[in-house]
């Protein structure tokens, strides 16, 4: 079955988290990685119990696990989507046709599958491995599934990952009947503050954290080394092991793995939602909303430490003419090109954002008047000397105008005044002929 048909005809979109639904619509419109998005859909449906292992079929000498959606009799061999592309020879743009399943392998569909599904531990099992059997006393996954699903649907900007983690850890403790502690040491998806119920931030530079990270990468669980010490279970995101869930009492391993996976699912939801809220989808740069929060931080730091800060407004000259002459698709390519060019000619501590339309904004910490002007001129010159080359080998030459404001002298009236002065400098650059840099007040 074609991947597009699989997503449109088989997948119950209503059961996907809001951000993933949006990405599916985006990829079906012809944008993004179809295979990677489909694999992500499969993994989320597995974690929420909407997709389940339905049995096995014979494939030559191999017994292959197949999966089916609830309330559907069709089953699929999903090895290509549960393993890295090409790992088993599956083409990267197709899911195998639905497969016939022997009668003895088909169990009765549960009346409420979400209440009986087991959340797969990280990493997801290979489709050729037997499904893990629940032991007596294993945790019912439904409460954690419901908790994660509920938080998926909330507004991450107003609700916050800190409170979400607190809520989920309390749910895990009630479900397991024991106290747990969570240690996070990676930036991706992890909270930025060390407050919380039973969790804290670690430092991967710490030797003990580094040893724990290595051991967890090699095993799903690190057993307690002494009585009273916790057993640690890995919290695993796309970037690898980012933390550990500590449990001091003896619990069913499957239950502990489900709890760690629920935390990973929550962190991933936060990471995706934050990316969607703060990232410009066209250029990949952080957007205006994120700039406004970062400018507050950088301006406060500059004033507190008596350090200079430069703010650059960069505007593409005659962008409307380019859109009218070449079309909006080429205009989008030009925006991406300029964004890459700016980002590629900044220091690590500098930040570039898409302000909107054809305008970008750059923050240069520790940069005074002379350095700010030189940095702006360097960006203006490199853009002028770097034309965009199209697939038909046509080239599009473009220039930019740059307005510069400096803190503290141009920010005495606060953030709004700082922005207004940079914008006025940009307007002066436009009015005086474009393709030039103007520093406010000069």
C-alpha positions, 0 to 999 in steps of 0.5 A: 500500500502506498504511504499516502493511502496508508495515511489517508485511508487507514490512519484515524487522524482524530487519534493523533496529537494535534501537532502530528495531525498538522504535520500529516496534513503538511506532508500530504500536501507535498511538503516534508519527509513522507516516510519519516512522518509515517514512521512517527505516526506508527510510533505514536499510535503504538504508544497510545494503544490505537495500533496493536500487535495482531499476530504473526505470519510466515515470510519464508523461513521467518515468522513476522509480527504484524500490527493492526488498528483497533476496530479494523481487520486489516493488518500490516508488516511495519518493519520498514517503519519501526526500523531505520530506512533500508535496514531490512531492504524495504523501500523508503516510500512504501508500506507493504500491502495488508497481509492475510492473518491465520485465524489462530493468530487473531484474538478477539478485539477488546471492547476498550483497547486503550484500557488494555494496551501496553505501552512499548518501552524504548526503543520500540521492539523490532517487528520480528521480536515476540511481543513482551508478555505482561507478568502478574501484577504488571501496571495497567497502562491506561492511566498513563496513556490517558494522562499523556494524551490529555497533556498532548492536547493542551496549549504548551505555551500557557501550560508549561512542561514543568507542570506537565511533568509534575502531573505525570510523575504524580500519576506514575506514583499513584499507578505504581504505588511507589515514589519515583524520581526523575533525572534529566540531563539533556537539553532537547525536550528537557525542562529549563528549570530545576523545579518540580515534584520529584525531578531535577536537572543533571549535568552530563559533564558530571562523571556519575551522570556520564557513567549512568548515561553510558550504562543506560545506552547499553541497557534499558535498565541499570539495576540498583547497586546497593539496598535502598538505591534506585534502579534507573530506567532510561528516558529515550528521545530521538537524540538518545538517552536524555534522562533516567527514571529512578524507582527504589522499590521492586516493581514489574520491569514492564511497568517501569518501562511503561512509566519511562516511556510515558515520560519520554512521550510527554517530553517529545510532545513538548519538544514538537509543540515548542518547535511548532510555536517558536520555529518559522516553518519555511526558513527553519529560523526561530520566529518573532515570538521567540525573538521577543522572549530572547530580546528581553533576556539579552537586553536585561543581561546587557544592562545588568553586566554593562555590556553592549548589544547590537540589534540588526533589522535586515530587509530584502530589497525589492522582494515584491518584484522578485515574487512578481517576476519569478513567482512565490515559489522562487520567492520562498527559495530566496527567503531560505537562501538569505536565512542560510546565508545570514545564519552561516556568517554569525558567531555561535553566541549570535542569534538570527530570527525571521521577523516576518515577510522578507525581514529578519532580525539579528541579536549580537551580544557583546557588540558595540557601535563599530563592531555592530556596523562592521557585522551588518556590512559583512552580512550585507556584502556577503548576501550581495555576492551570493546569488541564488542559483535555481534548478534551471541554472538561472541566478537571482541577485539580491541585496539587503538593507540593514538598520542597526540599533545599539544598547544601552544608548538606544534602549533607554526607553525599554524594549519597544524603544530599542525595536523602534530605533532599529526599525527607523534605521532600516527605514533610513537605509531604504529611503537613502537608496537601499543596499546599505547599512544605517546606524540609528542616529548617524 
